[in-house]
Amino acid sequence: MRIGSATPRLSDHPERLRSLWAKLQPYAWETGIAAQFLTGDDVLERLNYANYFDLTGQPLPDNRQGIFDRLLADRLIQKDVSDRWNITNLGAILYAKKLADFGPSVERKGVRFVAYAGTGRADDVSHRQDGQRGYAAGFQGLVDYIDGLLPRNELIGKAFREERPLYPSIAIRELIANALIHQDMTITGAGPLIELFSDRMEITNPGAPLVSPDRFLDSPPRSRNEALASLMRRMKLCEEQGTGIDKVISAVELHQLPPPDFRMEGDAVRVVLFAPRRFADMTPEEAVRACYQHAALKYVGGQKMTNATLRERLGIDDQNAAQASRVIRATLDADLIRPADAERPRAGYVPSWA
């Protein structure tokens, strides 16, 4: 160091300091203040507290003190001075009657839904809904709204006809819940986005993933918003920790849909669910992705993928086993799977990371 030179200090660069502090405290957003110095009446007016007690399976207290004690215990509110209260970001984003009551930093994190008349964003918008309520207060209504817009496939059984939505309901529910839980709340002006096209559904949340998208199925779950995730699981708005993506892929396989695509796009995560297509109409990349996801799903369930299980997953007739063999070979060449036992080729296949 040169004599007389000044040592750089972070305090001289407040923008860098704020950025570093945000990275060092990834879960701080939930405990931030959405509204402060409110009267008790203001708190009860802004939060759907009855919804909180209903969804968490708790009886509604018969007095105000009991209500505030429970909201305080779950960090939805904080005490301020002079019998005043603060509503935390966690309380606002989950139970707000109107997100607009908490300013743009919270309102912009409402869930947006857009349905298009065709396959692209240049097509006419047929339906649009901008979330106005907190996630917990509006979650079931949003899922029901989307479900009501989906075309139905008619399945004819031995004795009756059954209509099923184009996409498995549990897959939509889990993917929306994941988008809410795993978004990066510190990214301003952005929130979860659900887009419905004629041939697919895309669900996008702001924030780069904490684990690689191709390991969503097996990696231990990591969330930037642990308190949000914990409450949503208590309210049964999503599956138990670590099983959501398993349920998504299982449902997709049961309906023999093309494999979902989990991808990074800039500073966001996008999941694409595809409408039904036969194996013959899948691209080679989709066939390889389906093979990898099937092998991973079998592995986390304590089983191994075989030519027979892959044929069942892809809807390939037994007499066309060579088609499944070609898909397995392509997936091996992509280093996504490997033989479970190199000395026993018929032992099946597991993911390359197993």
N, C-alpha and C positions, 0 to 999 in steps of 0.2 A: 504494500500500500504506500502511496506517495505521502510524504509528510505534508500535513496541512489540508489533506483532502477530507471532505466530509463523508461520514459513513451514511449510506442511504438508510432511511427509516420508512417502515410501512405507513406510519402515521402521516408521512408527507404525501401519501397517495391514497386518499380515502376510498376511491372506487375499487382499487385493488384490495384494500383491506376488507371492504364489505364483501367482495367476491370470495376472498379466502375464508372469511368467517362463515359465510353461507355454506361453503363446502365442508368446513369442519363441523358444522352443526346441521346435518341433513334432515333432522326430524323437528327442527325448531318451529316450522310453520304451524303445526297443529296447536302449539301453546301460545302463539301470537294472539293479539287482541283484535277482534273484529269490530267490537263496539264497546265503549267504556263509559263509566260513570252513569250507569242507568239505574233507575228506580226498579224495585221489584216488579211493579206493574209493567214497566217497559220490557223486562226480560220475558215475562210470561206472554206478553203481546207479540214479541218477535219470534219466539221459539215454539215449535209444536211439541210442547212437553208431554202432552197426552200420547203422542205418537212414540216418544222415547219409552215411556213406561209400557206401552202395549207391545212394542217390538222386542224389548228386552225381557218380557215376561214378568214384570214386576207389578204388583198392585199399585194403583194410583193412591198416594197418601191423601188422607182426609184433611190435611192442613198444609199451609204454605211452607212452613219450616221443613216438613218432610220432603216436599218437592225440591226445595233448594239444596237440602243436604245430599240428595241423590245426584242432582245435576253437578254439584260441586265435586262429589266423589269421583265422577267420571270425567272430570276436567272439561266440562262443557261450559262452565262459568267459573269466574274467580271473584273473590271478595275485593272490593275497593274500599275507600274510606267513607265515613259518614253514612253507613247503611246503603251504600251504592254497590253496584255490581258491574263486572265486565263479562262480555260473552266472548269466548275464545273462537279462533278460526275453526277448531274442531266442532264446537257446538253450532256455529253458523252453517258450515258446509254440510252438516248432517241434518239439522233440524230446522233450518230457517223456513218460516212461512213464506217469506219473500226474500230471495237472495239480494235483491236491489236495496233492501234495508241496510246492507252492510258494505255498500260502496263497490266500486268497480273491481277491486282486488279480489273480492269474493264472488261477485256477480258473474265475472267473466269465466269462472270455473264451473258454471252450470253446464250440464250435459246438452249438447246440440245434436239434433237428429234431422237428417235430410234424406228424402227419398226422391230418386230421379226416375223419369219415365223410360230411360234407356240404359245403355251400358257405360255412359261417360258423363262427366260433370258439365259438359256443354249441352246435355239434354235438358228438357223442361223439368223443373222441380214440381213433383206431384204433391208432396207433403213436407212440411217443415214444423219442427217444434223446438223451441229454445227453453231449456229447463229454467223454471222460475222458483222452484222450491229446493230445499236441501236434499241431499242424496237419499237419506233414509226415508224422508217424507214422500219423495217422488219416485223411488226406485220401482216399486211394483207397478205403479201406473205407467211408467215408461215401458217396462217389459210387456205389459198387456197391450199397450198402444202399438208397439212394433209387431207383436204376435198377431194382432188384428189386421195388420196390413199385408201380412205374408200370404202368398198364394198357397193353396192346399193341394197335396197329392192324394188321390183316392186309391186306397189299398183295398183289394177285394179278398177277404178271407174265406174260410169254408162256409161260414153261415151269415156273414154280415159285411157291410162296407164300412171302412174306417177312413176318416180324413186326417192327414197329418200335415203340419206346417212344413214349408219348404226346407227350413233349417231346424235342427233339434232345439227345443226350448231351453234345455239345460245348458247347451253350448252358448246360446245367446246370453243367458243369465250370467254364466260364469265369466264370459269374456267382458261383458259390461262391468261386472264387479271388479275384475282384474284391472281394467282401465282406470276405474275410480281409485283403487287402492294404490296402484304402482305409479301413478302420474307424479311428475315433479312439480309440486305446488309452488316452488320458488320461481317458475317460469311465468312471467306476467302476461296477461292478455291472451291466455290459451287455456283450454279445457278439453275434456273428452269429447270426441266427435264420432257419431255413428252415421254411416252413409249406406243407404240401401239402393242397389242397382238391380237391373233386371236379371243379371246373371251372378251376382255376388253381394256380400255384405262386408263392409270394411269398418273396423273399430280402431280408432287412433287415440293415443294418449300422449301428452307432452312429456318429454324426459327420456334420455337414453336408458336402456335397461341395465340393471345391476348385474345380470347374468346374461350370457350369450343366448339369443333366441332359440338356437337349436338344442339348448339344454333346459328350456323352460319345464319340460316334463319331469326331469329327474332331479334337478338341483334343489337343495333346500331353499324354501322361499325367503326372499329378502325384500323388504319393503322400506321405502323412505317414510312411510306414514303408518307406523306400528299401531298407534292408538286408534286411528281410523280403521285399520284392518281388523284389529281386535274387536271393536264395537260392531263392525259389519258382520263378523262371524258370530258374535253373541246374538245378533238379531236374525241370524240365519239368512242373511241376504247373499251369502256366498258359502262355498264348501269349507270343510275343515282345512286347516293350514296344510298346504302342499298338495292337495288332491284336485284342485280346480282344473288344471290343464289335462290331467288324466281323464276327468269326466268329459271334457270337450272332445278329446280325440276318440275316446270310447264311443261317444254318441255319434260322431262323424263316421266311424267305422261301421257301427250298427246300421246306419242309414246308407252306407256305401257311397258316401259323397267323396269328391276329390279331397285330398289332404289340405287342411288349413295351412296358410302361409304366414309364419311369424317372421316379421322383418323389421329392421331398423331403417328409418327414413329421416336422415338428418338428426335432429335432437328429439325424435319421437319414435314410438313403437306402434306399428300397424299390424293388425291381424286381419286376414282375409278369409272369410268363409265362402265357399263356392257352391253354386246351385248344382243339383244332380247332373252327372254326366257319366256315360258308360266308360269302362276302362279303355275301350278302343278309341275314345275321344279325348283321353288325357294326353298331355304332352309327355315326352320322355322325362323332363324334369319333375313333373308332378308324380309320375310313377315311382321315381327314385325317392322322392320325399315321402310318399305314402309307405314305401317299403321301410325306410328309416324310422318313421314314426311308429309303424306297426312293430318293428323289432324292439324299439325303446319301450313301448307300452307293454309288450310281452315280458320284457326283462324286469321292469319295475313290479310286475305282477308275479315274479318268480318263475316265469316260463321262458321258452325260446321260440323264435320264429322258425317256421319250416316252410317248404314249398306249399304244403297243404294249407297252412294257416294263411299264407299270403294270397293263395287262390280264393279262399273264402272272403278275405278282406276286400279284394279287388273285383269279386264277382266273375272270376275266370272259371270256365268249365273244366272239369277234371281232365278231359281229353286234350286240353290245351295247356297242360302243365309246362310245356316248353316256354310259353309266354312268361309265366312267373319266373322261370329259371333265368330268362334274359334280364328281367328286372332285377333279380338278385345279383346277377353278375355286374350289371351297371352300378348298383349300389355298393358292391364290393370295390369296384374300380374307383369309385368316388371316396373311398376310405371312410364310409359312414357306418358300415357294419363289418363284422369279421366272423369266421367260423367259431362256434362255441368250443369246439375241440378240433384242433388241426388234424389229429389222427383219426377222427371219426366224422367224415363229411356229412353223415346223416344225423348228426347230433343237433343240427339246427344252427341258428345265427343269433348273435347278440350285437348291440351297438358297439362301435369301435372303442368307446370310452369305458365299456363295462369292465 
